[in-house]
Amino acid sequence: MEETKQSLIASLPAAPRKPKSKVEKLVSVRPSPVAGSPASSSSYAPSLASSSPLPTLSETQTARYGIATWTGLCVIDGSITLTDEEKAKYKLQILDFVHAIMSMLVFFAISMFDQNVTRCLFPVPSEETKEVLTSLPFIIGVFCGGFFLAFPTRRHGIGSPLTKE
């Protein structure tokens, strides 16, 4: 029975196929991670970047990993000592705290799109609450996006690519 099915399938003429567009080719080769996983956002990042390779640090510049403090950069590797000028470049500023608060607002706005989160926080929302929950993420996104464009940060978080600066 199985052999008959296979022979019938093999004898069918091939259906004509139209050529795939560039977008269809890109989507077909991209992995499909579980929604919400860390891989879901990071797997699509390379497709949005230009085809040129990422910039690398020259031999004179080195990446230093540490924690920004009020006095400057506290380097994790204790064997490296920084000059006062190098430490001062990485002092915490008010803009850093505003960026952190805005990033938390964006996270909140994105989480409000999930029905499970909204049902947990607002089990029986009124019509006014539904209206606010519908418009608030959009307002937060526009406001924070404009702020991030107007006041960009030069700091690199965990997983951020290094730049020439």
C-alpha positions in Angstrom: 0.0 0.0 0.0 2.8 2.4 1.0 4.7 1.7 -2.2 1.6 2.4 -4.3 1.2 5.8 -2.6 4.9 6.6 -3.2 4.7 5.6 -6.9 1.5 7.7 -7.4 3.1 10.7 -5.8 6.2 10.3 -7.9 4.2 10.1 -11.1 2.4 13.4 -10.5 3.7 16.3 -12.7 5.6 19.0 -10.8 3.6 22.1 -10.1 5.0 25.2 -11.6 6.6 27.5 -9.1 7.1 31.2 -9.3 10.5 32.5 -8.3 10.7 33.6 -4.6 11.1 37.3 -3.9 14.0 38.5 -1.8 11.8 38.8 1.3 10.5 35.2 0.9 14.1 33.9 0.5 15.2 35.8 3.6 12.2 34.6 5.7 12.7 31.0 4.5 16.3 30.8 5.8 15.8 32.6 9.1 15.3 30.4 12.1 11.9 30.5 13.9 12.6 30.6 17.6 9.9 30.6 20.3 8.2 34.0 20.6 9.5 35.9 23.5 12.8 34.0 23.8 16.0 35.9 23.8 16.8 34.3 20.5 13.7 35.7 18.8 14.9 39.3 18.8 18.6 38.6 18.4 18.1 36.2 15.5 16.6 38.9 13.3 19.1 41.6 14.2 21.7 40.5 11.6 19.1 40.6 8.8 18.4 44.2 9.6 22.0 45.3 9.6 24.0 46.3 6.5 25.9 43.7 4.6 29.2 45.2 5.8 30.9 43.5 8.8 30.7 45.0 12.2 33.4 47.5 13.1 36.2 46.1 15.2 38.4 47.9 17.7 41.9 48.8 16.4 45.0 47.6 18.2 45.3 50.9 20.0 41.8 50.7 21.5 40.8 48.0 23.8 37.4 47.1 25.2 37.1 47.5 29.0 34.3 45.8 30.8 33.1 47.2 34.1 30.4 49.0 36.0 29.8 52.7 35.6 29.8 54.5 39.0 29.5 58.1 40.2 33.3 58.3 40.2 33.9 56.7 36.9 34.3 53.2 35.4 35.0 50.4 37.9 36.9 47.8 35.7 36.0 44.2 36.4 39.5 43.0 35.6 41.5 44.2 38.6 44.8 44.1 36.7 43.9 47.0 34.5 44.4 50.5 35.9 42.7 53.4 34.2 43.8 57.0 34.3 41.6 59.6 35.9 40.7 61.0 32.4 39.6 57.5 31.2 37.6 56.9 34.4 35.9 60.3 34.1 34.6 59.5 30.6 32.3 56.9 32.0 30.8 58.6 35.0 27.2 58.0 35.7 25.1 61.0 34.6 21.4 61.9 35.0 20.8 60.9 31.4 21.8 57.3 32.3 19.0 57.2 34.9 16.5 58.7 32.5 17.5 56.2 29.9 17.0 53.4 32.4 13.5 54.7 33.4 12.5 55.1 29.7 13.7 51.5 29.0 11.6 50.2 31.8 8.6 52.1 30.4 9.2 50.5 27.0 9.3 47.1 28.6 6.1 47.9 30.4 4.5 49.0 27.2 5.5 45.9 25.3 4.3 43.7 28.1 0.9 45.4 28.0 0.3 43.9 24.5 0.3 40.4 26.0 -3.3 39.5 27.0 -2.1 37.2 29.8 -0.3 40.1 31.5 -3.2 42.5 31.2 -5.7 39.8 32.5 -3.4 39.2 35.5 -3.1 42.9 36.3 -6.7 43.9 35.4 -9.0 40.8 35.7 -12.2 42.8 35.0 -11.2 46.1 33.4 -13.7 48.8 32.8 -14.2 50.3 29.4 -12.1 53.3 30.4 -9.3 51.0 31.5 -9.5 49.1 28.3 -9.2 52.3 26.3 -6.1 53.4 28.4 -4.5 49.9 28.0 -5.0 50.2 24.3 -3.6 53.7 23.8 -0.9 53.8 26.5 1.7 51.4 24.9 1.5 53.5 21.7 2.0 56.8 23.6 4.9 55.4 25.6 6.5 54.0 22.4 6.3 57.3 20.6 7.5 59.3 23.6 10.4 57.1 24.5 11.4 56.6 20.9 11.6 60.3 20.4 13.6 60.7 23.6 16.0 58.0 22.5 16.5 59.7 19.2 16.9 63.1 20.7 19.3 62.0 23.5 21.2 58.9 22.4 23.6 57.2 24.8 27.2 56.1 24.0 27.1 53.3 26.5 27.2 49.7 25.4 25.1 47.2 27.4 25.5 43.5 27.6 25.4 42.1 24.1 25.7 45.4 22.3 28.1 45.6 19.4 31.2 47.6 19.9 31.6 50.9 17.9 34.6 52.9 16.9 34.1 55.5 19.6 
